[in-house]
Amino acid sequence: MVQSYNEARYGERFEGDKVKVADLVGKEVIFHTIKELKSNSAYGDGTYFLCQIEVEGKKAILSVGGVLKKQLSEVRDKLPIKGTIKKQKNYYKIA
């Protein structure tokens, strides 16, 4: 069987549409899988998380860095987890 580009790059298949964290504010999100990838951004530690999530019963894909990445790294070995996305001043967090 021939792998798709995404399967080869990410090591597994992520399902659903890609969503923005801003669209998830106030919603409960279940984080199923997290994959750490290299980032082209000049900010942070040079990596971000690609997350397989579930929102309102639908699977989706979310990219996160910053505070959300830090929070998820603390519970990464306990997945799946759920939480509500909140906006605090100029960043997002899981509550």
C-alpha positions in Angstrom: 0.0 0.0 0.0 1.3 3.4 -0.9 1.2 6.1 1.8 -0.2 9.5 1.3 2.1 12.5 1.8 0.3 13.4 5.1 0.7 9.8 6.4 4.4 9.8 5.5 5.0 13.2 7.1 2.9 12.9 10.2 3.1 9.1 10.8 -0.6 8.7 11.0 -3.7 10.0 9.4 -5.5 13.0 10.9 -9.2 13.3 10.0 -11.5 16.2 9.4 -11.1 19.8 8.3 -8.4 22.1 9.7 -9.9 24.6 12.2 -8.6 27.8 13.8 -8.4 28.1 17.5 -10.3 31.3 17.4 -13.3 29.4 16.1 -13.2 27.1 19.1 -13.5 29.7 21.9 -16.2 28.7 24.4 -16.4 25.1 22.9 -15.5 21.9 24.6 -12.7 20.1 22.7 -11.5 16.6 23.0 -7.8 16.2 22.2 -7.2 12.7 20.9 -3.7 12.7 19.3 -0.8 15.2 19.3 2.1 15.2 16.9 5.0 17.6 17.4 6.3 19.1 14.1 9.0 21.7 13.1 7.8 25.2 12.6 9.0 27.8 10.2 8.1 30.6 12.6 10.7 32.7 14.3 8.7 32.6 17.5 8.8 30.0 20.2 11.0 26.9 20.3 10.7 26.1 16.6 8.0 23.5 17.0 4.2 23.3 17.1 1.6 20.6 17.8 -0.7 19.2 15.2 -3.7 17.9 17.1 -6.5 15.4 16.2 -9.5 16.9 18.0 -13.2 16.4 18.3 -15.7 19.2 18.5 -19.4 18.8 18.7 -19.0 15.2 17.7 -16.9 15.9 14.6 -13.2 15.2 14.1 -11.0 18.1 13.1 -7.3 19.1 12.9 -5.9 21.9 15.0 -2.4 23.5 14.9 -1.3 25.0 18.2 1.7 26.8 19.7 2.4 29.1 22.7 0.3 28.6 25.8 -1.9 25.9 24.3 1.2 23.9 23.3 2.6 24.3 26.8 -0.6 23.1 28.4 -0.9 20.1 26.1 2.7 19.1 26.6 1.9 18.8 30.4 -0.8 16.2 29.7 0.4 14.7 26.5 0.9 11.2 28.1 -2.7 11.3 29.4 -4.6 11.7 26.1 -7.5 11.8 25.3 -8.4 14.8 27.4 -11.1 17.4 27.1 -11.4 21.1 27.9 -13.0 24.3 26.9 -11.0 26.8 24.9 -10.8 30.3 26.5 -9.3 33.5 25.2 -7.2 35.5 27.7 -6.1 38.9 26.5 -3.8 38.0 23.6 -3.6 34.2 24.0 -5.7 31.1 24.2 -5.8 28.4 26.9 -7.6 25.3 27.9 -9.9 25.5 31.0 
